[in-house]
Amino acid sequence: MMNLGNMVRGLSSDTVAQSLIQFWEYDEGTLEVWRASSNFVYAYERNQVQYFLRFSFDQDNSIEQIKAELEFMHYLQLNGFPSVTPIHSISGELIETLKTPEGTYIAVVFSAANGINLDSDKITEKQMKEWGKSLASLHCLSKTFEPVSERRKSWLDTVQFMESVFQKHPKELIALQELCRVTTWLQSIPTGNDVYGLIHYDFQLDNIFFEQNKDHSFNIIDFDDAIYHWYALDIVTALDDFIDDDNPHSKLLIQSFLNGYRSKKVQENDVVAQFPQFQRYANLYKFSKILRSLDYGEINETPPWFDELRVKLVRVADELRQSFQKSW
């Protein structure tokens, strides 16, 4: 989630998107906003084929991190893992920048993913199993990935980020205590090649596209959260909509996912026992990003969607804050 002030400025008009799309070939009149969260994403067409323009402020991302993201995606594709493809600009670049009075924007373009999004309320056990297989395949490839140039950030960078956020919010003592507990625990667990590597970190249903006719495979998007972490965290964040659900059917779906994962990659039972701790890390990191997003300062004029989003973020932050008080 980007800073809400940046989101308001970025969505105040399509001027930035219209300027950035000039770096790529496109069909006039097809550019339209698709979503805004960690990045601004616009859909457009070229020769009646859909593509996606993604851009962000340089204060929210960096060229080095985007280069590392694209290198990982290229490696995965070379090894047969289905994901969207970065598209070269007219000048042959994968990354373009635009300087504006409010800051520098960094842009990339991706092909559209083949397939459909699945609904968590309708997903089948078989699809859950294939979903688990897909994530395990990514982790198996991650084990042998060695970046040539830039490296993605690691969990240690997120700890530093959270510390910097909580320093600006000294009243968040409960969150700071939770950070100490989480950090101490993470430092105590193994970081071997079988359990730790570059993960996707947002392998949820809205970022995977199911292809029924291609051996039930998934096409993956949104690698911009990729980070060096424990593979177990990727499982926990992927299954976020199911883990807290006490419905017996949800537990059956989770087991199907884990069975699919284990059919591709070995996973010890003690890793499953660590899921609650990884979930606490994920919740704390999410909480810190929401706090940063809400640090938007003064905004002269807010759009209609602003108040509803702000109230939602405050509510989620309150819920997460309460969860930190639960015993380990």
C-alpha positions in Angstrom: 0.0 0.0 0.0 1.5 3.3 -1.1 1.2 6.6 0.9 -2.4 7.8 0.5 -1.1 11.3 -0.4 0.9 9.8 -3.3 -2.2 7.9 -4.4 -4.3 11.0 -4.5 -1.8 12.9 -6.5 -1.2 10.0 -8.8 -4.9 9.4 -9.5 -5.8 13.1 -9.7 -5.6 12.8 -13.5 -4.3 10.5 -16.2 -1.6 12.9 -17.1 1.3 10.8 -15.7 0.0 7.6 -17.2 -0.6 9.3 -20.6 3.0 10.6 -20.5 4.5 7.3 -19.5 2.6 5.2 -22.1 4.3 7.3 -24.8 7.5 5.2 -24.2 5.6 2.1 -25.5 3.5 1.4 -28.6 -0.2 1.5 -27.8 -3.6 2.0 -29.4 -5.0 5.5 -28.9 -7.9 5.7 -26.5 -7.4 2.4 -24.8 -5.5 3.5 -21.7 -7.6 3.2 -18.5 -6.9 2.9 -14.8 -7.0 -0.7 -13.5 -6.0 -0.5 -9.9 -3.8 1.4 -7.4 -2.3 -0.1 -4.3 1.4 -0.5 -4.0 1.7 0.7 -7.6 -0.5 2.5 -10.2 -1.6 0.0 -12.8 -3.3 1.0 -16.1 -4.6 -1.4 -18.7 -4.2 -0.6 -22.4 -4.2 -2.3 -25.8 -1.8 -2.6 -28.7 -3.1 -4.2 -31.9 -6.1 -5.2 -29.8 -4.0 -7.2 -27.4 -4.1 -6.2 -23.7 -1.1 -5.0 -21.7 -0.5 -3.4 -18.3 1.4 -0.3 -17.5 2.7 -0.3 -13.9 4.4 2.7 -12.3 5.2 4.1 -8.9 7.1 7.0 -7.2 10.8 6.4 -6.7 10.3 6.9 -3.0 8.0 3.8 -3.0 10.3 1.7 -5.2 13.7 1.9 -6.8 15.1 1.1 -10.2 17.5 -1.4 -8.6 14.7 -3.4 -7.0 12.7 -3.4 -10.2 15.7 -4.6 -12.1 16.1 -7.4 -9.6 12.4 -8.3 -9.9 12.6 -8.5 -13.7 15.7 -10.6 -13.6 14.0 -13.1 -11.3 11.0 -13.2 -13.7 13.2 -13.8 -16.7 15.0 -16.6 -14.9 11.6 -18.2 -14.0 10.4 -18.0 -17.6 13.7 -19.5 -19.0 13.0 -22.4 -16.7 9.4 -22.9 -17.9 7.6 -21.3 -15.0 4.5 -19.5 -16.4 4.4 -15.8 -15.6 3.7 -12.5 -17.5 6.4 -11.1 -19.7 8.0 -7.6 -19.3 7.7 -5.6 -22.5 10.4 -3.5 -24.0 9.7 0.2 -24.7 10.1 1.8 -28.1 13.8 2.6 -27.2 14.4 -1.0 -26.2 14.3 -0.5 -22.4 12.4 -2.5 -19.8 12.2 0.4 -17.4 11.4 4.0 -18.2 11.3 7.0 -15.9 9.4 10.3 -15.9 10.4 13.4 -13.8 7.6 15.5 -12.6 7.3 18.4 -10.0 6.0 16.0 -7.4 8.7 13.4 -8.0 10.1 10.8 -10.4 7.9 7.9 -11.6 9.4 4.6 -12.6 7.4 2.5 -15.1 7.3 -1.0 -16.6 4.9 -2.8 -18.9 3.8 -6.4 -18.7 1.8 -8.7 -21.0 -1.6 -9.8 -19.7 -1.9 -13.2 -18.0 -3.7 -16.0 -19.7 -6.5 -17.7 -17.8 -9.0 -16.7 -15.2 -9.0 -15.7 -11.5 -10.5 -18.2 -9.2 -12.9 -17.4 -6.4 -12.0 -18.5 -2.9 -15.6 -19.5 -2.2 -15.8 -21.7 -5.3 -12.3 -23.1 -5.6 -12.1 -26.9 -5.7 -9.8 -29.3 -3.9 -8.1 -30.2 -7.2 -7.5 -26.5 -8.0 -6.1 -26.0 -4.5 -3.7 -28.9 -5.1 -2.6 -27.4 -8.4 -2.1 -24.0 -6.7 0.1 -25.6 -4.1 2.1 -27.4 -6.9 2.6 -24.1 -8.7 4.1 -22.4 -5.6 6.3 -25.4 -4.9 7.6 -25.2 -8.4 8.5 -21.5 -7.9 10.4 -22.4 -4.7 12.3 -25.2 -6.3 13.5 -22.8 -9.0 14.3 -20.2 -6.4 16.7 -22.6 -4.7 19.0 -22.4 -7.7 18.5 -18.7 -8.5 21.6 -16.5 -8.3 21.1 -12.9 -9.4 23.7 -11.4 -11.8 23.3 -7.8 -10.7 20.9 -6.5 -8.1 19.4 -8.5 -5.2 15.9 -8.2 -3.9 15.6 -7.1 -0.3 15.4 -9.5 2.6 13.4 -9.9 5.8 16.1 -7.9 7.5 15.2 -4.9 5.4 11.6 -5.2 6.4 12.6 -5.2 10.1 14.5 -2.0 9.5 11.5 -0.6 7.7 9.1 -1.5 10.5 11.5 0.0 13.1 11.6 3.3 11.1 7.8 3.4 10.9 7.4 2.7 14.6 9.9 5.4 15.5 7.5 7.9 13.9 4.7 6.4 16.0 6.2 6.1 19.5 2.7 5.3 21.0 2.7 1.9 19.1 4.4 0.1 22.0 2.4 -3.1 21.5 3.5 -3.2 17.8 7.1 -2.5 18.8 7.0 -5.3 21.3 5.6 -7.6 18.7 8.5 -6.7 16.4 11.0 -7.7 19.0 9.3 -11.0 19.5 9.1 -11.7 15.7 12.7 -10.6 15.1 14.0 -12.8 17.9 12.0 -15.8 16.6 13.1 -15.3 13.0 16.8 -15.1 14.1 16.4 -18.5 15.8 15.2 -20.6 12.9 17.3 -22.2 10.1 18.0 -20.4 6.8 19.2 -23.3 4.8 18.6 -23.5 1.0 15.7 -25.9 1.5 13.7 -23.5 3.6 14.9 -20.0 2.7 15.1 -18.1 -0.6 13.5 -15.6 -2.9 9.7 -15.8 -2.5 6.8 -14.2 -4.3 5.1 -13.0 -1.1 1.7 -12.3 -2.8 0.8 -15.6 -4.3 -2.9 -15.1 -3.6 -5.8 -15.8 -5.9 -5.9 -12.3 -7.4 -2.4 -12.7 -8.7 -2.7 -16.2 -10.2 -4.7 -17.0 -13.4 -5.9 -20.6 -13.9 -5.7 -22.2 -17.3 -8.1 -25.2 -17.4 -6.8 -26.4 -20.8 -3.1 -26.3 -20.1 -2.6 -29.1 -17.6 -4.4 -27.0 -15.0 -1.5 -24.6 -14.8 -1.4 -21.1 -13.3 0.0 -17.9 -14.8 1.5 -15.6 -12.2 1.6 -11.8 -12.0 2.9 -9.2 -9.5 6.4 -10.1 -8.5 7.0 -6.6 -7.1 6.8 -7.9 -3.5 9.4 -10.6 -4.1 11.8 -10.9 -1.1 14.4 -13.2 0.5 12.4 -14.9 3.2 11.4 -18.4 4.4 9.3 -20.4 1.9 6.8 -21.1 4.6 5.8 -17.4 4.6 4.8 -17.7 0.9 2.4 -20.5 1.9 1.0 -18.6 4.8 0.3 -15.4 2.8 -1.1 -17.4 -0.1 -3.6 -19.1 2.2 -4.5 -16.0 4.1 -8.2 -16.2 3.2 -8.4 -19.8 4.4 -6.1 -20.1 7.5 -8.3 -18.1 9.9 -11.5 -19.8 8.7 -12.7 -22.5 11.1 -14.9 -24.0 8.5 -14.0 -27.7 8.1 -14.2 -27.2 4.3 -11.5 -24.5 4.5 -9.3 -26.9 6.4 -9.8 -29.5 3.7 -8.8 -27.0 1.0 -5.7 -26.1 3.0 -4.7 -29.7 3.2 -5.2 -30.1 -0.6 -2.9 -27.1 -1.2 -0.3 -28.6 1.1 -0.6 -32.0 -0.5 0.0 -30.4 -3.9 3.0 -28.4 -2.5 4.5 -31.6 -1.0 4.2 -33.5 -4.3 6.8 -31.1 -5.7 8.9 -30.0 -2.8 9.7 -31.6 0.6 8.1 -29.9 3.5 8.5 -31.1 7.1 5.6 -31.1 9.5 7.4 -28.8 11.9 7.2 -26.1 9.2 3.4 -26.2 9.3 3.6 -25.8 13.1 5.5 -22.5 12.4 2.6 -21.1 10.3 1.1 -19.0 13.2 4.5 -17.3 13.8 4.9 -16.5 10.1 1.4 -15.1 10.1 2.2 -12.8 13.0 5.2 -11.5 11.0 3.0 -10.9 7.9 0.4 -9.1 10.0 3.0 -6.9 11.6 4.5 -6.0 8.3 1.1 -5.2 6.9 0.3 -3.1 9.9 3.5 -1.0 9.5 2.7 -0.5 5.8 -0.8 0.8 6.7 0.7 3.2 9.2 3.0 4.5 6.6 0.2 4.8 4.1 -1.8 6.8 6.6 1.1 9.3 7.1 -0.1 11.4 4.2 0.1 14.8 5.8 -2.2 17.6 4.4 -4.2 17.0 1.3 -6.0 20.1 -0.1 -8.7 18.2 -1.9 -9.6 14.5 -1.6 -11.5 12.4 -4.1 -14.8 10.6 -3.3 -13.0 7.2 -2.7 -10.5 8.7 -0.2 -12.6 8.7 3.0 -13.9 5.2 2.5 -10.4 3.8 1.9 -8.9 5.7 4.9 -11.7 4.4 7.2 -11.1 0.8 5.9 -7.3 1.1 6.6 -7.9 2.5 10.1 -10.2 -0.4 10.8 -7.8 -3.0 9.6 -4.9 -1.4 11.5 -7.1 -1.6 14.7 -7.8 -5.3 14.1 -4.1 -6.0 13.6 -3.1 -4.1 16.6 -5.4 -6.2 18.8 -3.9 -9.4 17.3 -0.5 -8.4 18.6 -1.8 -8.9 22.2 -2.4 -12.6 21.7 0.1 -14.8 23.4 2.8 -16.7 21.4 
